[in-house]
Amino acid sequence: MSINESRSSGTHCAPKVTAIVGANWGDEGKGKITDIKAGQADVVVRFQGGSNAGHTILNKYGKFALHQLPSGVFYENVVNIIGNGCALNLEYLEKEIAKVMEGAPQLKFQLMIDRRVPLVLPHHIQLDELEEERRGDRQFGSTKAGIAPFYAEKYFKECIQINEIFDDAHLKNRLEYLYEKVNLTLVNVYKAQPVKFMDIYDRIVKYRDFVEKHMGDATAFLRDARHNGKEILLEGQLGALRDPGMGIYPYVTSSHTLAGFASVGAGIPPYAITEILAVTKAYSSCVGAGPFVAELFGDEAQELRMRGGDAGEFGATTGRPRRVGYFDAVATRYGAQCQAATQLAMTGIDVLSYLDEIPVCVAYEINGKQTTDFPAPSLLDSAKPVYETLPGFKQDIRGIRKFDDLPENAKNYVRFVEKQVGVPITWLSNGPKREEIVEL
């Protein structure tokens, strides 16, 4: 099915638009949930972020770490869109597609790149690396994918949008002007060598054929898809606590990770979003620096880390060991509220089967006082977790498909978390594979 064929006249039935977003620090398992729901969807849209984070997918083709590709690419009938809110690195995207095709050579996926998407260029990555080096022991834990310099440049109105690469004179003029400023920073701030803008021009134009094949008007496409009653998934990267406005600033990403931004980053009206599915783990994990109140250390942390996921808790993009802890109801409730979640998906509950007792962080203690409200970022370093302990279920629950078939203590744990967060849990992942899921 081509993109144009997907825009058939339809019957004007009510569209369903679901945003799938993270309730925590990222790494919640959004890729698996999007992959599952994409089986019933018509369109999947990545609406923010870039190659700085990944979604791990385990399916019949194998195991894949997607970074820029939407998580619907393994369904040939789904149109996958990279929205205008993304940071697109064409070189990385080419490698990512090659990796997917290496594992699934017969796959024929549909991809549209919105014509308004700005490009991540080599100097963004260089500036990211140089700035982290300059900061020394005050680093933010950047993935060094160029994301912060890219979004800074975007809001300075200096990025190159993908639609600009086909006019030689226009592109050269834009790049020449851009690199006048970039080189001032490279030379005078970081003492690095200047960049020749024509070298960047040569790197960009070789992608013209690829871009021409995939570039489209996502806003118009999504308007027609909604008009024809298509089911649309909006896929976010990272989680609420990494949002630059509502998160643990300054230890955040540089694009908005909230469902509220999905309308902007995808090119869809805010009133069109009918469901917001926030994803959280049955325990806590994060990659990167910043306050993490329920964090575990030592042997206790290492055991949880090694048991987590299909191959332990290590970043899909960086490979860095994730920081881990028990479930943080304070942070998750706040994250779900920031996302305006209408439902919750809990992943990784099978990981907890080794525990005799399962602690849950239900409050923070700050300066001798307990609170169940998530505090301002400046207070998080002094916050201490307050735990309530539940009995463990001590049973391998992978592959169980019905909630009623779970051990009673596992069901009680889910109900307890649901009550703490205040959002109904509608999906429960009990293993990394696509079919290891319980729909409540």
Solvent accessible surface area in square Angstrom, and as a share of the most:
residue,aa,sasa,rsa
1,M,134,0.60
2,S,55,0.35
3,I,39,0.20
4,N,118,0.60
5,E,112,0.50
6,S,13,0.08
7,R,77,0.28
8,S,56,0.36
9,S,94,0.60
10,G,37,0.35
11,T,112,0.65
12,H,118,0.53
13,C,71,0.42
14,A,93,0.72
15,P,42,0.26
16,K,86,0.37
17,V,0,0.00
18,T,0,0.00
19,A,0,0.00
20,I,0,0.00
21,V,0,0.00
22,G,1,0.01
23,A,0,0.00
24,N,10,0.05
25,W,7,0.03
26,G,1,0.01
27,D,33,0.17
28,E,3,0.01
29,G,29,0.28
30,K,4,0.02
31,G,1,0.01
32,K,19,0.08
33,I,0,0.00
34,T,0,0.00
35,D,2,0.01
36,I,20,0.10
37,K,22,0.09
38,A,0,0.00
39,G,31,0.29
40,Q,129,0.57
41,A,1,0.01
42,D,49,0.25
43,V,3,0.01
44,V,0,0.00
45,V,0,0.00
46,R,5,0.02
47,F,0,0.00
48,Q,0,0.00
49,G,1,0.01
50,G,2,0.02
51,S,8,0.05
52,N,15,0.08
53,A,15,0.12
54,G,17,0.16
55,H,14,0.06
56,T,56,0.33
57,I,1,0.00
58,L,37,0.18
59,N,20,0.10
60,K,167,0.71
61,Y,67,0.25
62,G,28,0.27
63,K,103,0.44
64,F,15,0.06
65,A,42,0.32
66,L,1,0.01
67,H,40,0.18
68,Q,6,0.03
69,L,1,0.00
70,P,0,0.00
71,S,0,0.00
72,G,0,0.00
73,V,0,0.00
74,F,10,0.04
75,Y,40,0.15
76,E,80,0.36
77,N,74,0.38
78,V,0,0.00
79,V,1,0.00
80,N,0,0.00
81,I,0,0.00
82,I,2,0.01
83,G,0,0.00
84,N,27,0.14
85,G,0,0.00
86,C,4,0.03
87,A,1,0.01
88,L,1,0.00
89,N,8,0.04
90,L,11,0.05
91,E,45,0.20
92,Y,78,0.30
93,L,0,0.00
94,E,93,0.42
95,K,138,0.59
96,E,13,0.06
97,I,28,0.14
98,A,60,0.46
99,K,131,0.55
100,V,3,0.02
101,M,58,0.26
102,E,129,0.58
103,G,36,0.35
104,A,1,0.01
105,P,89,0.56
106,Q,148,0.66
107,L,4,0.02
108,K,157,0.66
109,F,35,0.15
110,Q,18,0.08
111,L,5,0.02
112,M,8,0.03
113,I,0,0.00
114,D,1,0.01
115,R,97,0.35
116,R,81,0.29
117,V,0,0.00
118,P,4,0.02
119,L,3,0.02
120,V,10,0.06
121,L,7,0.04
122,P,38,0.24
123,H,1,0.01
124,H,1,0.00
125,I,32,0.16
126,Q,56,0.25
127,L,24,0.12
128,D,9,0.05
129,E,78,0.35
130,L,39,0.19
131,E,49,0.22
132,E,5,0.02
133,E,126,0.57
134,R,128,0.47
135,R,47,0.17
136,G,36,0.35
137,D,145,0.75
138,R,147,0.54
139,Q,70,0.31
140,F,78,0.32
141,G,22,0.21
142,S,33,0.22
143,T,46,0.27
144,K,88,0.37
145,A,8,0.06
146,G,0,0.00
147,I,10,0.05
148,A,53,0.41
149,P,25,0.16
150,F,0,0.00
151,Y,6,0.02
152,A,55,0.42
153,E,16,0.07
154,K,46,0.19
155,Y,132,0.50
156,F,131,0.54
157,K,173,0.73
158,E,34,0.15
159,C,12,0.07
160,I,0,0.00
161,Q,65,0.29
162,I,0,0.00
163,N,59,0.30
164,E,25,0.11
165,I,0,0.00
166,F,74,0.31
167,D,78,0.41
168,D,64,0.33
169,A,76,0.59
170,H,74,0.33
171,L,0,0.00
172,K,72,0.30
173,N,98,0.50
174,R,54,0.20
175,L,0,0.00
176,E,83,0.37
177,Y,149,0.57
178,L,4,0.02
179,Y,4,0.02
180,E,103,0.46
181,K,85,0.36
182,V,7,0.04
183,N,30,0.15
184,L,113,0.56
185,T,43,0.25
186,L,0,0.00
187,V,60,0.34
188,N,89,0.45
189,V,88,0.50
190,Y,43,0.16
191,K,161,0.68
192,A,21,0.16
193,Q,145,0.65
194,P,78,0.49
195,V,31,0.18
196,K,148,0.63
197,F,52,0.22
198,M,74,0.33
199,D,74,0.38
200,I,5,0.03
201,Y,22,0.08
202,D,80,0.41
203,R,99,0.36
204,I,8,0.04
205,V,33,0.19
206,K,134,0.57
207,Y,13,0.05
208,R,55,0.20
209,D,119,0.61
210,F,48,0.20
211,V,0,0.00
212,E,121,0.54
213,K,159,0.67
214,H,25,0.11
215,M,62,0.28
216,G,17,0.17
217,D,37,0.19
218,A,0,0.00
219,T,57,0.33
220,A,17,0.13
221,F,1,0.00
222,L,0,0.00
223,R,139,0.51
224,D,35,0.18
225,A,4,0.03
226,R,42,0.15
227,H,105,0.47
228,N,13,0.07
229,G,18,0.17
230,K,44,0.19
231,E,38,0.17
232,I,0,0.00
233,L,0,0.00
234,L,0,0.00
235,E,0,0.00
236,G,0,0.00
237,Q,2,0.01
238,L,29,0.15
239,G,0,0.00
240,A,0,0.00
241,L,0,0.00
242,R,14,0.05
243,D,1,0.01
244,P,34,0.22
245,G,54,0.52
246,M,89,0.40
247,G,5,0.04
248,I,2,0.01
249,Y,133,0.51
250,P,58,0.37
251,Y,70,0.27
252,V,33,0.19
253,T,16,0.09
254,S,38,0.24
255,S,5,0.03
256,H,73,0.33
257,T,1,0.01
258,L,25,0.12
259,A,1,0.01
260,G,64,0.62
261,F,28,0.12
262,A,0,0.00
263,S,11,0.07
264,V,90,0.52
265,G,0,0.00
266,A,0,0.00
267,G,17,0.16
268,I,7,0.04
269,P,40,0.25
270,P,98,0.61
271,Y,171,0.65
272,A,9,0.07
273,I,30,0.15
274,T,72,0.42
275,E,52,0.23
276,I,24,0.12
277,L,0,0.00
278,A,0,0.00
279,V,0,0.00
280,T,1,0.01
281,K,21,0.09
282,A,0,0.00
283,Y,5,0.02
284,S,5,0.03
285,S,5,0.03
286,C,1,0.00
287,V,26,0.15
288,G,19,0.19
289,A,33,0.26
290,G,17,0.16
291,P,20,0.12
292,F,14,0.06
293,V,20,0.11
294,A,0,0.00
295,E,33,0.15
296,L,19,0.10
297,F,148,0.62
298,G,57,0.55
299,D,131,0.68
300,E,91,0.41
301,A,2,0.02
302,Q,81,0.36
303,E,78,0.35
304,L,0,0.00
305,R,37,0.13
306,M,109,0.48
307,R,114,0.42
308,G,0,0.00
309,G,36,0.35
310,D,74,0.39
311,A,70,0.55
312,G,12,0.11
313,E,1,0.01
314,F,73,0.31
315,G,9,0.09
316,A,27,0.21
317,T,51,0.29
318,T,50,0.29
319,G,47,0.45
320,R,76,0.28
321,P,83,0.52
322,R,27,0.10
323,R,55,0.20
324,V,0,0.00
325,G,0,0.00
326,Y,12,0.04
327,F,3,0.01
328,D,1,0.00
329,A,0,0.00
330,V,1,0.01
331,A,0,0.00
332,T,1,0.01
333,R,43,0.16
334,Y,48,0.18
335,G,0,0.00
336,A,2,0.01
337,Q,120,0.53
338,C,24,0.15
339,Q,1,0.01
340,A,64,0.50
341,A,17,0.13
342,T,67,0.39
343,Q,28,0.12
344,L,0,0.00
345,A,0,0.00
346,M,0,0.00
347,T,9,0.05
348,G,13,0.13
349,I,0,0.00
350,D,14,0.07
351,V,10,0.06
352,L,1,0.01
353,S,26,0.16
354,Y,41,0.16
355,L,22,0.11
356,D,104,0.54
357,E,108,0.48
358,I,1,0.01
359,P,26,0.17
360,V,0,0.00
361,C,0,0.00
362,V,23,0.13
363,A,5,0.04
364,Y,1,0.00
365,E,61,0.27
366,I,19,0.10
367,N,126,0.65
368,G,63,0.61
369,K,158,0.67
370,Q,121,0.54
371,T,40,0.23
372,T,74,0.43
373,D,103,0.54
374,F,32,0.13
375,P,20,0.12
376,A,56,0.43
377,P,49,0.31
378,S,100,0.65
379,L,77,0.38
380,L,5,0.03
381,D,125,0.65
382,S,55,0.36
383,A,11,0.09
384,K,131,0.56
385,P,44,0.28
386,V,35,0.20
387,Y,84,0.32
388,E,82,0.37
389,T,69,0.40
390,L,19,0.09
391,P,80,0.50
392,G,8,0.08
393,F,14,0.06
394,K,116,0.49
395,Q,88,0.39
396,D,111,0.58
397,I,0,0.00
398,R,103,0.38
399,G,38,0.37
400,I,34,0.17
401,R,137,0.50
402,K,137,0.58
403,F,36,0.15
404,D,112,0.58
405,D,86,0.45
406,L,7,0.03
407,P,22,0.14
408,E,98,0.44
409,N,47,0.24
410,A,0,0.00
411,K,21,0.09
412,N,63,0.32
413,Y,1,0.00
414,V,2,0.01
415,R,110,0.40
416,F,39,0.16
417,V,0,0.00
418,E,54,0.24
419,K,170,0.72
420,Q,44,0.19
421,V,6,0.03
422,G,63,0.60
423,V,17,0.10
424,P,72,0.45
425,I,4,0.02
426,T,34,0.20
427,W,25,0.09
428,L,0,0.00
429,S,3,0.02
430,N,0,0.00
431,G,5,0.05
432,P,28,0.18
433,K,99,0.42
434,R,58,0.21
435,E,93,0.42
436,E,18,0.08
437,I,13,0.06
438,V,1,0.00
439,E,119,0.54
440,L,81,0.40
